[in-house]
C-alpha cells in the first residue's frame, strides 16, 4: 500500500507508514494533559482545550487510511490533503499543550508555597495563623500620663447567716486583720485551698478542648463504624500518620488526601491534589460544602458526614 502513495514525497511516505501513529499519540497526550491540568488547577483555558482536541480529532482519518486499505482506496483522490491536514493537526495539538503550559497561572500559598486551586480563599494544608494583638510603642518625646492613685477598697465582712434553729453560723473573716490577705480561697465557706504565697504559680484554668461539631463515620473497610470527629479549624485526613489528624489505612489514599475546614457554620471539604481524587456522592470534587448524610469516598473507603444539629426546644408546662 505505501508504494502506491507518495512516490515522489518521501517525507509524506514515512508519515503515512509510521509517523502518523507517533503524531496521533503526541496529540492525544497533549489533549489529555491540557484537560487534566486545567481541571486540577482550576484554569479555564478554553482556547487551548479546543486547539488540542480539534488537532487530535483531525489526525484520525489519516490514521484509518494507514491502517485500512479499503478506506485508503475510498479517499485516494484526497490522500495528499489528508496527509498535510493530519501533520498540521498533530503539530497544532502539541502547540496547544505547550501554549497552555506557558501561559497558565498558578497561585501559591504565601506560607507553604503549595499550589492553590481556583476558588480557595485559604490554604487547606495548614490552619490559619492566629492574629496576635499589637500595642504600638510609646514614641520618643510623647508625654506620659501619670497614674492616679485610687482610694483603698474597704474591707468587707460577710453577712452573718442564721441557721434553721435561729443560731448564728460561724463564718471566717474574708480578710485577715493581721496580714490583710484572705486566709483561704475556695468554693465553700471556710474550705478551699490555702492563700497563695508571694512568687507562687497559680493555675487559673486549663484551655478547653475544641468542641466537636461534626463527624465522619466509616461505613466500610477494617474500621467500619469508627467515627472521625471534626472540630473547629482544619481537620486533615490521609494515609500519613505525622501529617494528618485522622489516618485512613487504605493503599489508594494519598499521604495528604483531603482537609475539612469549619468556618461560619459550614464544613468545607478540599481535595489536596490526591492521586485518586475525592468523591462526594459519587461525584469527583476539588472543593465541596458538606451536607448531612453526604457520602465521601477516598480510595476504597467510604465515610458518611454527620453534623451537630440543635435539638428540639423544650417548653415547660409547670406553673
VOGUTI-723645 format. One record per residue (C-alpha): residue number from 1; residue in three letters; x, y, z. Coordinates in pm, 1 decimal. Each point is the difference from the previous one (the first is absolute). Layout:
% VOGUTI-723645
{num:NUM	residuo:ALA	u:X	v:Y	w:Z}
...
This chain:
% VOGUTI-723645
{num:1	residuo:UNK	u:0.0	v:0.0	w:0.0}
{num:2	residuo:UNK	u:268.5	v:264.6	w:78.0}
{num:3	residuo:UNK	u:156.0	v:-54.7	w:-342.9}
{num:4	residuo:UNK	u:-317.7	v:125.1	w:-168.5}
{num:5	residuo:UNK	u:-4.5	v:329.3	w:188.2}
{num:6	residuo:UNK	u:250.7	v:282.9	w:35.1}
{num:7	residuo:UNK	u:253.5	v:-142.4	w:-244.1}
{num:8	residuo:UNK	u:145.1	v:345.1	w:-55.7}
{num:9	residuo:UNK	u:-27.0	v:115.7	w:363.5}
{num:10	residuo:UNK	u:222.5	v:-208.4	w:233.1}
{num:11	residuo:UNK	u:-92.4	v:206.9	w:305.8}
{num:12	residuo:UNK	u:-371.3	v:-60.8	w:-48.3}
{num:13	residuo:UNK	u:73.7	v:-366.9	w:-70.2}
{num:14	residuo:UNK	u:173.5	v:-38.5	w:337.5}
{num:15	residuo:UNK	u:-282.8	v:190.9	w:160.6}
{num:16	residuo:UNK	u:-250.1	v:-237.9	w:-160.3}
{num:17	residuo:UNK	u:189.6	v:-315.2	w:105.8}
{num:18	residuo:UNK	u:71.9	v:71.6	w:366.8}
{num:19	residuo:UNK	u:28.6	v:372.9	w:76.1}
{num:20	residuo:UNK	u:-373.5	v:57.9	w:20.2}
{num:21	residuo:UNK	u:-25.7	v:-240.5	w:294.5}
{num:22	residuo:UNK	u:261.7	v:192.9	w:194.6}
{num:23	residuo:UNK	u:-172.7	v:324.2	w:-92.2}
{num:24	residuo:UNK	u:-337.5	v:-128.6	w:115.7}
{num:25	residuo:UNK	u:148.6	v:-119.8	w:327.5}
{num:26	residuo:UNK	u:165.7	v:336.2	w:62.3}
{num:27	residuo:UNK	u:-322.2	v:185.3	w:-82.7}
{num:28	residuo:UNK	u:-205.7	v:-223.6	w:230.6}
{num:29	residuo:UNK	u:242.9	v:40.9	w:289.4}
{num:30	residuo:UNK	u:0.9	v:376.1	w:-53.8}
{num:31	residuo:UNK	u:-379.7	v:18.7	w:19.1}
{num:32	residuo:UNK	u:-10.9	v:-218.7	w:310.8}
{num:33	residuo:UNK	u:264.3	v:215.1	w:170.1}
{num:34	residuo:UNK	u:-186.3	v:324.2	w:-67.7}
{num:35	residuo:UNK	u:-328.4	v:-138.7	w:133.7}
{num:36	residuo:UNK	u:156.2	v:-165.2	w:306.0}
{num:37	residuo:UNK	u:211.0	v:294.4	w:110.6}
{num:38	residuo:UNK	u:-269.5	v:258.7	w:-65.2}
{num:39	residuo:UNK	u:-246.0	v:-202.8	w:207.2}
{num:40	residuo:UNK	u:252.5	v:-43.6	w:281.9}
{num:41	residuo:UNK	u:111.0	v:361.7	w:13.9}
{num:42	residuo:UNK	u:-337.4	v:161.1	w:-77.6}
{num:43	residuo:UNK	u:110.4	v:163.3	w:-327.2}
{num:44	residuo:UNK	u:-256.1	v:75.5	w:-272.4}
{num:45	residuo:UNK	u:229.4	v:-31.2	w:-306.4}
{num:46	residuo:UNK	u:-290.3	v:-52.5	w:-240.8}
{num:47	residuo:UNK	u:203.1	v:105.6	w:-304.2}
{num:48	residuo:UNK	u:288.2	v:-236.9	w:75.8}
{num:49	residuo:UNK	u:-243.1	v:-283.7	w:71.3}
{num:50	residuo:UNK	u:-177.3	v:52.2	w:-332.3}
{num:51	residuo:UNK	u:329.4	v:13.3	w:-191.8}
{num:52	residuo:UNK	u:126.5	v:-322.6	w:158.2}
{num:53	residuo:UNK	u:-325.8	v:-190.1	w:-52.0}
{num:54	residuo:UNK	u:-61.5	v:113.9	w:-359.4}
{num:55	residuo:UNK	u:361.2	v:-75.9	w:-90.5}
{num:56	residuo:UNK	u:-30.2	v:-352.6	w:141.9}
{num:57	residuo:UNK	u:-329.5	v:-71.0	w:-179.0}
{num:58	residuo:UNK	u:126.8	v:115.6	w:-341.8}
{num:59	residuo:UNK	u:286.5	v:-250.6	w:12.3}
{num:60	residuo:UNK	u:-238.7	v:-296.3	w:23.2}
{num:61	residuo:UNK	u:-101.7	v:-22.7	w:-373.7}
{num:62	residuo:UNK	u:362.0	v:-36.8	w:-111.7}
{num:63	residuo:UNK	u:60.3	v:-260.7	w:273.3}
{num:64	residuo:UNK	u:-293.3	v:-201.9	w:-138.0}
{num:65	residuo:UNK	u:136.4	v:34.4	w:-354.5}
{num:66	residuo:UNK	u:336.2	v:-135.2	w:114.9}
{num:67	residuo:UNK	u:-163.1	v:-295.1	w:178.0}
{num:68	residuo:UNK	u:-276.1	v:-90.9	w:-246.0}
{num:69	residuo:UNK	u:66.0	v:-58.5	w:-372.3}
{num:70	residuo:UNK	u:-371.1	v:19.7	w:-97.2}
{num:71	residuo:UNK	u:-33.1	v:336.3	w:169.1}
{num:72	residuo:UNK	u:318.6	v:122.7	w:-169.1}
{num:73	residuo:UNK	u:-144.2	v:-92.3	w:-339.1}
{num:74	residuo:UNK	u:-314.9	v:197.4	w:76.2}
{num:75	residuo:UNK	u:195.9	v:315.6	w:82.4}
{num:76	residuo:UNK	u:267.5	v:-48.4	w:-265.7}
{num:77	residuo:UNK	u:-79.5	v:330.4	w:-171.0}
{num:78	residuo:UNK	u:38.7	v:198.4	w:322.7}
{num:79	residuo:UNK	u:292.3	v:-193.3	w:149.4}
{num:80	residuo:UNK	u:242.7	v:290.8	w:-34.2}
{num:81	residuo:UNK	u:-245.7	v:233.7	w:172.9}
{num:82	residuo:UNK	u:-49.3	v:-245.5	w:285.3}
{num:83	residuo:UNK	u:374.9	v:-40.5	w:42.8}
{num:84	residuo:UNK	u:68.2	v:372.5	w:27.1}
{num:85	residuo:UNK	u:-307.9	v:52.1	w:217.7}
{num:86	residuo:UNK	u:98.9	v:-275.2	w:244.8}
{num:87	residuo:UNK	u:356.7	v:128.1	w:23.0}
{num:88	residuo:UNK	u:-112.8	v:355.5	w:67.9}
{num:89	residuo:UNK	u:-266.1	v:-116.1	w:248.8}
{num:90	residuo:UNK	u:244.2	v:-207.8	w:205.3}
{num:91	residuo:UNK	u:234.8	v:296.2	w:19.1}
{num:92	residuo:UNK	u:-289.6	v:228.4	w:98.6}
{num:93	residuo:UNK	u:-96.1	v:-230.0	w:288.8}
{num:94	residuo:UNK	u:357.1	v:-5.9	w:130.2}
{num:95	residuo:UNK	u:25.8	v:377.7	w:-36.0}
{num:96	residuo:UNK	u:-326.3	v:31.2	w:195.3}
{num:97	residuo:UNK	u:144.5	v:-195.6	w:292.3}
{num:98	residuo:UNK	u:321.9	v:202.7	w:-6.6}
{num:99	residuo:UNK	u:-189.9	v:328.1	w:-21.7}
{num:100	residuo:UNK	u:-227.6	v:-95.2	w:289.9}
{num:101	residuo:UNK	u:296.9	v:-97.2	w:217.0}
{num:102	residuo:UNK	u:180.2	v:324.6	w:-79.0}
{num:103	residuo:UNK	u:-297.0	v:228.8	w:67.0}
{num:104	residuo:UNK	u:-174.8	v:-163.7	w:292.5}
{num:105	residuo:UNK	u:-1.2	v:178.0	w:333.8}
{num:106	residuo:UNK	u:46.4	v:-179.9	w:331.1}
{num:107	residuo:UNK	u:-68.5	v:167.7	w:331.9}
{num:108	residuo:UNK	u:214.0	v:-122.6	w:287.7}
{num:109	residuo:UNK	u:-49.8	v:24.7	w:374.2}
{num:110	residuo:UNK	u:221.3	v:275.8	w:145.6}
{num:111	residuo:UNK	u:74.4	v:-217.6	w:306.0}
{num:112	residuo:UNK	u:73.3	v:-350.7	w:-134.5}
{num:113	residuo:UNK	u:42.5	v:84.7	w:-374.2}
{num:114	residuo:UNK	u:-231.2	v:-284.0	w:-104.8}
{num:115	residuo:UNK	u:-224.5	v:51.0	w:-306.3}
{num:116	residuo:UNK	u:-350.4	v:122.2	w:75.9}
{num:117	residuo:UNK	u:-299.1	v:-81.8	w:-215.8}
{num:118	residuo:UNK	u:-239.4	v:260.8	w:-131.7}
{num:119	residuo:UNK	u:-258.1	v:102.7	w:258.4}
{num:120	residuo:UNK	u:214.5	v:-77.9	w:305.4}
{num:121	residuo:UNK	u:-9.2	v:299.1	w:235.2}
{num:122	residuo:UNK	u:221.4	v:-177.9	w:253.9}
{num:123	residuo:UNK	u:266.7	v:-268.1	w:-36.4}
{num:124	residuo:UNK	u:-142.1	v:-336.8	w:122.5}
{num:125	residuo:UNK	u:344.5	v:-145.7	w:72.5}
{num:126	residuo:UNK	u:30.1	v:181.1	w:332.9}
{num:127	residuo:UNK	u:-211.3	v:191.4	w:247.4}
{num:128	residuo:UNK	u:-39.5	v:373.1	w:-31.3}
{num:129	residuo:UNK	u:263.2	v:169.0	w:220.8}
{num:130	residuo:UNK	u:-140.1	v:167.8	w:308.6}
{num:131	residuo:UNK	u:-15.3	v:377.5	w:4.9}
{num:132	residuo:UNK	u:229.0	v:143.5	w:266.0}
{num:133	residuo:UNK	u:-96.7	v:327.7	w:163.4}
{num:134	residuo:UNK	u:249.6	v:282.2	w:-30.3}
{num:135	residuo:UNK	u:44.4	v:296.2	w:232.3}
{num:136	residuo:UNK	u:181.0	v:290.5	w:-166.4}
{num:137	residuo:UNK	u:312.2	v:111.7	w:183.8}
{num:138	residuo:UNK	u:17.7	v:335.2	w:176.8}
{num:139	residuo:UNK	u:157.9	v:251.5	w:-229.0}
{num:140	residuo:UNK	u:300.3	v:197.6	w:113.8}
{num:141	residuo:UNK	u:-99.2	v:333.9	w:149.1}
{num:142	residuo:UNK	u:-363.5	v:-93.3	w:52.8}
{num:143	residuo:UNK	u:-141.7	v:107.7	w:339.5}
{num:144	residuo:UNK	u:-55.5	v:-279.9	w:249.0}
{num:145	residuo:UNK	u:-325.4	v:19.6	w:191.7}
{num:146	residuo:UNK	u:56.5	v:-51.5	w:371.7}
{num:147	residuo:UNK	u:-192.3	v:-273.5	w:174.9}
{num:148	residuo:UNK	u:-255.6	v:147.8	w:234.3}
{num:149	residuo:UNK	u:-8.9	v:-167.1	w:340.6}
{num:150	residuo:UNK	u:-327.3	v:-157.9	w:96.4}
{num:151	residuo:UNK	u:-159.6	v:-20.6	w:338.6}
{num:152	residuo:UNK	u:51.5	v:-323.9	w:188.2}
{num:153	residuo:UNK	u:-293.3	v:-233.2	w:-25.7}
{num:154	residuo:UNK	u:-180.2	v:-59.0	w:326.8}
{num:155	residuo:UNK	u:29.8	v:-336.4	w:165.1}
{num:156	residuo:UNK	u:-335.5	v:-167.7	w:-33.5}
{num:157	residuo:UNK	u:-134.3	v:-247.1	w:249.9}
{num:158	residuo:UNK	u:-265.0	v:-252.0	w:-98.1}
{num:159	residuo:UNK	u:-352.3	v:15.0	w:128.6}
{num:160	residuo:UNK	u:-29.7	v:-249.1	w:284.4}
{num:161	residuo:UNK	u:-253.3	v:-265.8	w:-102.5}
{num:162	residuo:UNK	u:-253.3	v:-152.2	w:233.3}
{num:163	residuo:UNK	u:-48.1	v:-374.5	w:37.2}
{num:164	residuo:UNK	u:-337.7	v:-171.7	w:-6.6}
{num:165	residuo:UNK	u:-15.4	v:11.4	w:382.3}
{num:166	residuo:UNK	u:74.5	v:369.1	w:10.5}
{num:167	residuo:UNK	u:362.1	v:-37.9	w:114.4}
{num:168	residuo:UNK	u:274.0	v:206.9	w:-153.5}
{num:169	residuo:UNK	u:228.1	v:-198.0	w:-235.4}
{num:170	residuo:UNK	u:374.7	v:40.3	w:37.5}
{num:171	residuo:UNK	u:154.4	v:157.3	w:-309.4}
{num:172	residuo:UNK	u:375.0	v:69.0	w:-32.3}
{num:173	residuo:UNK	u:98.3	v:356.6	w:-93.3}
{num:174	residuo:UNK	u:66.8	v:77.2	w:-362.9}
{num:175	residuo:UNK	u:312.1	v:197.2	w:88.1}
{num:176	residuo:UNK	u:252.5	v:-70.8	w:269.8}
{num:177	residuo:UNK	u:30.5	v:293.4	w:235.6}
{num:178	residuo:UNK	u:372.0	v:-61.6	w:58.0}
{num:179	residuo:UNK	u:129.9	v:-74.9	w:-348.8}
{num:180	residuo:UNK	u:-270.3	v:155.4	w:-218.0}
{num:181	residuo:UNK	u:-24.6	v:-307.1	w:-228.0}
{num:182	residuo:UNK	u:-277.2	v:-259.9	w:-21.1}
{num:183	residuo:UNK	u:92.8	v:-307.2	w:205.8}
{num:184	residuo:UNK	u:-153.2	v:-252.4	w:-238.6}
{num:185	residuo:UNK	u:-156.2	v:4.2	w:-343.7}
{num:186	residuo:UNK	u:-256.4	v:-244.3	w:-132.2}
{num:187	residuo:UNK	u:-359.8	v:-61.0	w:-87.7}
{num:188	residuo:UNK	u:-123.8	v:-93.3	w:349.5}
{num:189	residuo:UNK	u:-5.2	v:232.0	w:298.6}
{num:190	residuo:UNK	u:289.4	v:-87.8	w:223.3}
{num:191	residuo:UNK	u:139.0	v:-252.3	w:-250.4}
{num:192	residuo:UNK	u:207.1	v:12.5	w:-315.8}
{num:193	residuo:UNK	u:374.6	v:30.2	w:-50.6}
{num:194	residuo:UNK	u:246.9	v:206.9	w:203.8}
{num:195	residuo:UNK	u:65.9	v:352.7	w:-118.3}
{num:196	residuo:UNK	u:287.5	v:28.1	w:-253.4}
{num:197	residuo:UNK	u:336.1	v:114.6	w:123.9}
{num:198	residuo:UNK	u:206.4	v:263.0	w:-186.4}
{num:199	residuo:UNK	u:168.3	v:-151.5	w:-307.6}
{num:200	residuo:UNK	u:-232.1	v:-301.8	w:-5.0}
{num:201	residuo:UNK	u:-138.0	v:-104.6	w:-343.2}
{num:202	residuo:UNK	u:-378.1	v:-24.2	w:-12.8}
{num:203	residuo:UNK	u:-178.9	v:-198.7	w:-270.5}
{num:204	residuo:UNK	u:-305.8	v:205.2	w:-83.5}
{num:205	residuo:UNK	u:-147.4	v:-248.4	w:-246.6}
{num:206	residuo:UNK	u:87.7	v:-245.1	w:-272.1}
{num:207	residuo:UNK	u:-92.9	v:64.4	w:-366.9}
{num:208	residuo:UNK	u:-308.4	v:-179.0	w:-108.5}
{num:209	residuo:UNK	u:13.5	v:-264.1	w:-270.7}
{num:210	residuo:UNK	u:-140.8	v:114.9	w:-336.5}
{num:211	residuo:UNK	u:-367.0	v:-77.0	w:-23.2}
{num:212	residuo:UNK	u:-94.4	v:-288.2	w:-227.9}
{num:213	residuo:UNK	u:-239.5	v:137.4	w:-260.8}
{num:214	residuo:UNK	u:-25.4	v:-286.6	w:-248.4}
{num:215	residuo:UNK	u:108.1	v:-354.1	w:-78.6}
{num:216	residuo:UNK	u:101.7	v:-226.1	w:-284.4}
{num:217	residuo:UNK	u:-119.4	v:-356.8	w:55.4}
{num:218	residuo:UNK	u:191.4	v:-275.5	w:-182.1}
{num:219	residuo:UNK	u:-251.5	v:-234.9	w:-160.4}
{num:220	residuo:UNK	u:234.6	v:-252.6	w:-162.1}
{num:221	residuo:UNK	u:351.7	v:-135.3	w:42.4}
{num:222	residuo:UNK	u:188.5	v:-132.5	w:303.8}
{num:223	residuo:UNK	u:-118.6	v:286.0	w:228.8}
{num:224	residuo:UNK	u:-367.2	v:-11.2	w:-98.4}
{num:225	residuo:UNK	u:-214.3	v:190.1	w:249.1}
{num:226	residuo:UNK	u:285.0	v:217.0	w:130.8}
{num:227	residuo:UNK	u:-67.8	v:372.1	w:30.1}
{num:228	residuo:UNK	u:243.9	v:275.3	w:-94.3}
{num:229	residuo:UNK	u:-84.1	v:320.7	w:190.9}
{num:230	residuo:UNK	u:13.8	v:333.4	w:-182.8}
{num:231	residuo:UNK	u:86.0	v:298.3	w:218.7}
{num:232	residuo:UNK	u:43.1	v:370.5	w:-51.3}
{num:233	residuo:UNK	u:276.1	v:98.2	w:-239.1}
{num:234	residuo:UNK	u:153.5	v:-243.9	w:-248.7}
{num:235	residuo:UNK	u:-20.2	v:-380.1	w:20.1}
{num:236	residuo:UNK	u:241.2	v:-188.5	w:-227.5}
{num:237	residuo:UNK	u:-61.3	v:-358.4	w:-114.4}
{num:238	residuo:UNK	u:242.3	v:-226.7	w:-184.8}
{num:239	residuo:UNK	u:224.5	v:-304.7	w:17.7}
{num:240	residuo:UNK	u:300.0	v:164.9	w:169.8}
{num:241	residuo:UNK	u:-14.6	v:-4.4	w:378.8}
{num:242	residuo:UNK	u:225.2	v:301.2	w:64.7}
{num:243	residuo:UNK	u:-180.4	v:233.1	w:-243.3}
{num:244	residuo:UNK	u:-365.6	v:-61.9	w:82.8}
{num:245	residuo:UNK	u:-252.7	v:22.0	w:279.8}
{num:246	residuo:UNK	u:-164.2	v:-326.9	w:-112.4}
{num:247	residuo:UNK	u:179.7	v:-286.0	w:-175.8}
{num:248	residuo:UNK	u:-174.4	v:-223.0	w:-256.6}
{num:249	residuo:UNK	u:180.9	v:-332.5	w:-49.8}
{num:250	residuo:UNK	u:-77.4	v:-29.9	w:-371.3}
{num:251	residuo:UNK	u:267.1	v:-49.2	w:-267.8}
{num:252	residuo:UNK	u:-204.9	v:208.6	w:-247.6}
{num:253	residuo:UNK	u:-8.7	v:300.3	w:237.3}
{num:254	residuo:UNK	u:271.5	v:263.1	w:-44.4}
{num:255	residuo:UNK	u:234.8	v:103.7	w:280.7}
{num:256	residuo:UNK	u:-184.0	v:332.2	w:25.6}
{num:257	residuo:UNK	u:-334.4	v:-68.5	w:-164.6}
{num:258	residuo:UNK	u:-252.6	v:262.1	w:112.8}
{num:259	residuo:UNK	u:-72.1	v:266.3	w:258.6}
{num:260	residuo:UNK	u:-328.1	v:117.2	w:154.5}
{num:261	residuo:UNK	u:-21.2	v:356.9	w:129.3}
{num:262	residuo:UNK	u:-277.8	v:116.7	w:229.0}
{num:263	residuo:UNK	u:-82.7	v:365.3	w:-60.3}
{num:264	residuo:UNK	u:-318.8	v:203.2	w:49.2}
{num:265	residuo:UNK	u:-211.3	v:-305.7	w:72.7}
{num:266	residuo:UNK	u:111.6	v:-198.7	w:-306.6}
{num:267	residuo:UNK	u:234.6	v:-293.4	w:-47.7}
{num:268	residuo:UNK	u:195.5	v:57.7	w:-323.1}
{num:269	residuo:UNK	u:183.2	v:-301.2	w:-143.4}
{num:270	residuo:UNK	u:308.0	v:59.5	w:-218.0}
{num:271	residuo:UNK	u:190.4	v:-265.6	w:-194.3}
{num:272	residuo:UNK	u:376.0	v:41.2	w:52.1}
{num:273	residuo:UNK	u:104.8	v:-100.5	w:-352.8}
{num:274	residuo:UNK	u:-43.7	v:-368.2	w:87.2}
{num:275	residuo:UNK	u:97.0	v:-265.9	w:-252.2}
{num:276	residuo:UNK	u:-340.6	v:-170.4	w:-20.7}
{num:277	residuo:UNK	u:-220.4	v:300.6	w:77.6}
{num:278	residuo:UNK	u:-277.1	v:64.2	w:251.8}
{num:279	residuo:UNK	u:-360.2	v:-92.2	w:-77.3}
{num:280	residuo:UNK	u:-314.5	v:133.5	w:167.6}
{num:281	residuo:UNK	u:-315.3	v:-192.8	w:-86.6}
{num:282	residuo:UNK	u:194.3	v:-164.8	w:-289.3}
{num:283	residuo:UNK	u:97.8	v:336.7	w:-151.0}
{num:284	residuo:UNK	u:368.7	v:92.7	w:-7.1}
{num:285	residuo:UNK	u:43.1	v:339.4	w:163.0}
{num:286	residuo:UNK	u:301.0	v:223.4	w:66.4}
{num:287	residuo:UNK	u:-201.3	v:198.4	w:258.0}
{num:288	residuo:UNK	u:-342.3	v:-62.1	w:152.0}
{num:289	residuo:UNK	u:-216.2	v:132.9	w:284.0}
{num:290	residuo:UNK	u:-116.2	v:-308.3	w:187.9}
{num:291	residuo:UNK	u:-363.6	v:-66.1	w:80.1}
{num:292	residuo:UNK	u:-143.1	v:-250.2	w:246.0}
{num:293	residuo:UNK	u:20.7	v:-364.8	w:-122.6}
{num:294	residuo:UNK	u:241.2	v:82.1	w:-283.6}
{num:295	residuo:UNK	u:207.9	v:-306.1	w:-92.7}
{num:296	residuo:UNK	u:369.1	v:79.4	w:-39.3}
{num:297	residuo:UNK	u:214.3	v:-259.3	w:-179.6}
{num:298	residuo:UNK	u:380.5	v:4.7	w:5.4}
{num:299	residuo:UNK	u:174.7	v:-301.0	w:-146.9}
{num:300	residuo:UNK	u:-207.0	v:-304.7	w:97.4}
{num:301	residuo:UNK	u:-131.0	v:159.1	w:320.9}
{num:302	residuo:UNK	u:-343.3	v:159.6	w:34.8}
{num:303	residuo:UNK	u:-88.5	v:244.0	w:277.6}
{num:304	residuo:UNK	u:-338.4	v:149.2	w:87.2}
{num:305	residuo:UNK	u:-6.2	v:362.7	w:115.7}
{num:306	residuo:UNK	u:-212.1	v:90.9	w:302.9}
{num:307	residuo:UNK	u:-25.3	v:345.7	w:155.6}
{num:308	residuo:UNK	u:-104.6	v:119.9	w:344.2}
{num:309	residuo:UNK	u:-351.7	v:141.0	w:-26.0}
{num:310	residuo:UNK	u:-188.6	v:184.8	w:276.4}
{num:311	residuo:UNK	u:-253.0	v:-213.1	w:183.6}
{num:312	residuo:UNK	u:-373.3	v:77.3	w:41.6}
{num:313	residuo:UNK	u:-95.4	v:282.2	w:235.5}
{num:314	residuo:UNK	u:-162.0	v:-118.0	w:325.7}
{num:315	residuo:UNK	u:-285.0	v:213.4	w:135.1}
{num:316	residuo:UNK	u:-75.0	v:-34.1	w:368.2}
{num:317	residuo:UNK	u:-367.7	v:-50.1	w:94.0}
{num:318	residuo:UNK	u:54.0	v:46.5	w:372.6}
{num:319	residuo:UNK	u:-137.8	v:309.8	w:163.8}
